[in-house]
Amino acid sequence: MARPGASEGQTLRGRGRLVDYANLVKLPHTVFALPFALVGVVIASYRAPVRVTDLVWVLVAFTAARFAAMGFNRIVDRDIDAKNPRTAVREIPSGKLSVREAVFSVVVASGVFLLAAGMLNPLCLALAPLALGWILFYSYTKRFTRWAHLVLGFALAIAPIGGYLAITGAWSTPPTLLLALAGAVLCWVAGFDILYSLQDTEFDRREGLHSVPAAFGVAGAIRISRVLHLLSATLFLAVGLLDPALGPLYFVAVAVIAGMLLYEQSLVRADDLSRIDAAFFTVNGVISLVFFGIVLAERLVT
C-alpha cells in the first residue's frame, strides 16, 4: 500500500505543464502497446510497402488515441483516485491539473486521432470512431464487471490491428492471423493488469468496484493471470504458424516472450506482492520492446 503523498510508480519527476500532462497519461506506459502497433506494421510490410508518411501517421494516431484513453480514464476516475492512497497523488486529485484542462486535452487528442486515421486510408477512418469509443468505454467497466481487465486488453489489442490496417488497408489473409495477434496482446495485457490490480484488492471491495482480485481473491486472481499468459504465448505461436512470411527469428521472439511471462509470474505470489511494480512495468516493457526488435530484425534481413 502506498503512503499518502508518496509518488506513484512510473511517474516522471519534476514540475511544469508538460510533465503534468505526461504523468496524467502515464507516458512511460507507452512502452507496452506502441511496439505492438509497430509489430502490426512490420507484419503488414510483407504484403504492402511502408511509406514514411504512413509510419508517421501511425505514430501520431497511436499517441493521440492513447492520450485520449488515459486522460479520459483519469477524468472519469478522479473521485475514486482521490480516495485511494496509491492514486491520490495523480494530477487531477492533487490539483496539478484541473478537470477542464484534462477534458480539453482529451478532446484535442481525440480530434488528432481521427485526423491521423483519415490520413492513413478509408478503412482506418471508418473504424476510428469505433476504436475510440471502445478505449473510452473501458474507463466505466470497473463499475459493473469483474472482467474490466479483458476490456483493457482488447483496447490495447487494437494497436497491432491498427498498425496492420494502416499499411494494407484491408484485413489479413488468412483472417485468423490478425485475430490471433490481437488475442495474444489481449491475453498478455489482461494478465498483467490483473497482477497490477492486486494492490487494490481491499480498496476495490470496500468501494464496491469490480475486478478479478476483488471477486476471486489474490490467489485466484494469480491463477487466472497465469492462464491468460499461457494463452497469450500460445496465440503468439499461432501467429507464426499462420503467417508463412514469418521465419525462425519470429519463433525465437515467441520463446523470449514465453520465458519473460514465466519470469513475470514468478515475481508475484499470494503471500508476497512486493515486486508487483517490477512485474508490471519492467518485465512487460522488456517483453514488448524485445519482441518488436526481433520481429523488425528478421524483416530487415529478409
N, C-alpha and C positions, 0 to 999 in steps of 0.2 A: 504494500500500500504506500502510495506516495505521501510525503509530508506536505501539509498545506504550505503553499508558497514555493515548493520545490519545482524545478524545471521538468517538464515532461520530456521523455526520451525523443531523440532525433529532432531537437529544436535548435535552430540557428541562434547563436549568441549575438548580442548587440541590440541596438535600437535604431529606429528610423522606419519610415513607411515601407520601404522595400523589404526590410527584414520582417516587419509585422505581417505583410501580405504573404511573404514566403512561408512564414510559420502558420498562418491561417490555413493554408492548404497543404501543410506538411511537405514542402518541396523535396526534402530528401527521399520521400517515399516514391518519387517519380521513378527511382531505380527499379521498382517492382515491375511495372507494366510497360514502360517505354521500350525496353529491349524486346519484349514480345511483340509489340507493334512492328518493330523493325524486323523481327523474325518473319512476320507475315509478308513484309516487303521482299525479303530475301527469297522466300519460297515462291512468291509471285514472279520474281525475276527470271525463273526458269521458263516462264511462259510468256512474258512480255517485257520489253525494255523498260528500265527505270530511268526516268528523266530527273535531272537535278531539281527542276521545279516541282515535280511530284513529291520528291523526298522532302523538300522544304514545306510543302503544304501538309504533308502527313505529320511532320513535327509540330506545325502550328495547330493543326486540328487536335492532335493528341493533347498538347499542352493546354489549349483552351478548354477542351472537354473536361480534363482532369481538374483544372482550376474551378470550373463551374460546379462540378460534382462535390469537391471538397468544401468549397466555400458555402454552397447550399447546405451541406451537412452541418457545418458549424452554425449557420443561422437557425436551422430547424432544431438543433440540439442545444442551443445556448442555455436554456433553463436547466436542462439535465446536466450539462457540463459544469454549471455553477455549483451544483450540489455535490459533485464528485471531487474529492480532494485531488485525485490524479489529473483531472482535466480542468479544474477551476482556474488554472493559470493560463488557459487558452485565451486567444486575443479578444474575443467578444466578452466573455465573463469577466476578464481582468480589466476591461475598459481600454485596452490598447487600440482597438478598432470599434467603431460604432456599428450598429446593425445597418444603418443607412449606407455606410461605406462598404460593408460587406455585400449588401444587396446590389449596389451599383456595380461592384466588381464582377459579381456573378452574371448580371445582365450583359455586361460588356463581353465577358468571356464566352457566354452562350452565343452572342452575335458573331464573334470571331470564329467560333467553331462552325457555325452554319455557313459562313462565308468561305472558310477553308474547304469544307466538304463540297461546296458548289464549284470551287476552282479545280477540284480533282476530276470528277465525272458525274454524269446524271444519276447513276445508281447511288453513289455516296451521298449526293444531295437529297435523294428521295428517302434514304434510310436515316439520315442525320437526325431528324426530329424524333424518330423512334428511339434511337440510341440515347439522345439527350434526355428524353422522357424517362427512360429506364434508369439511367445513372442518377437522376434526381429523385426518382421514386424510392430508391434504396434507403434514403435518409429516414423514411417513415416506418420501415419494416420492423424494426426492433419493438415497435409499439403493439404489434399484433401477431408476430410469428417468431418462433424459435429458430427458424431457418433463414434468418436475415443474412447469415454468412454465405449461403448459396446465392442469394440475390447479389451480394457484393461480388462474388466470384464470377457471376455472369456479366456483371458490369465491366470487370477488367478483361473478361474473355472477349469482349467486343474489340479490344485493341488489336490482336492479331488478325481478326476478320477484317477490320477496317484497313489495316496495312495491306492486306492481300487485295481487297476490292479496289483500293486506291490505285493500284498498278494495273490490274487486269480489267476492271470494270465489269466483272462477271464472277459468278460463284465458281468454286473449284470443280475440277474433274479429276477423280471421282468426287461426287458431292460429299461423301463421308470424310474427305480429307480435312476440310475446314471445321467440320463438326468435331472430329477427333482432336484437332488442335485447340479449338475453343473449350472443349470438355476438359482437356488436360490442364489448361490455365484455370478454368473454373474450380476444379477439384484442388489444385495447388493453393489458390488464394483462399478458398473456403477453409481448407485445412489449417493454414497458418493463422487465419483470422480467428478461428476457434481457440487456438492456443493463446493468442493475444488477449482475447476476451476473458480468459481465466482469471485475470487480475481484478475483474469487475463482477465476479460471480455474486457475491453477497450484496453489492450495491444494486445490481440488476434485480435481484429478488426483492429487496427492500422497496425499490421504486416501482415494482410491477412491470419491469421491462423484460423482454423475451430474448433469450439466447440459448445456445446449446448447453453451455456450462450451467446456466440457471435451471434448465429443465432436467439435465441428466447428471449433474454433479461434476466435479473436477475429473474424477477417474473415468466416468462415462464419456465426457467430452474429449478426453485424450484418446480414448479408443476410437471414437468417431473420426477425429482428426487423422489418426493413423490409417484408417480405411480410405479416407479421401485421398491421402497422399499415395497410397498404394494404387488407387485408381488413376491418379494423375500420372505416375510413372508408366503405367500400362498404356494409357492413352497416348503419351508421348512416343512410346514404342510403336504404337499403331500408326502414328503419322508417318514414321519412316517406312513402314511396311506398305502403306497406301500410296506413297509417292515414290515412283521409281527414279525420279531425278535426285533424290537424296542418297548420298553414298555412305561409306563406312564411318566417316567422321561424325555424321549425324548420330549414329548409334553410340559413338563414344560420348557425345553430349548427353544422350539419354542415360548412359551409365553414370555419368557425373551427377546428373540431377537425382537419380535414384540414391546414390551414395550420400549426397548432401541432405536429401529428405530424411534418410535414415539417421544421419547425424543430428539434424534438427530435432527429430523426435526424441533422441537420447538426451537432449538438453533439458527436457521438461518432464517432471514426474509429479504424481499427485501429491507427494509429500515435500516437493521442492520446486517452487515456482520462481526461484531467484534468478534464473537465466532466461526468462521469457524474452527480455529485450534483445539478447544475443540471438535467440532462436528466431525472433520475429524479423529484425532488421538486418543484422549482419549476414546470417545464413541465406535468407531469401534474396538479399541484394546480390550476393555472390552467385546464387543459382541463376538468376535472370541474366546477369552480365556474362558469365562464363558460357551459358547456353547460346546466347546470341553470338558471342565471339567465335565459338566453334562452328556454328552454322554459317556465319559470314566467311570464316576462313576457308571452309570447304567450297563455298560458292566462288571465291576468288581464285581458287586453284583448278576449277573445272571449266 
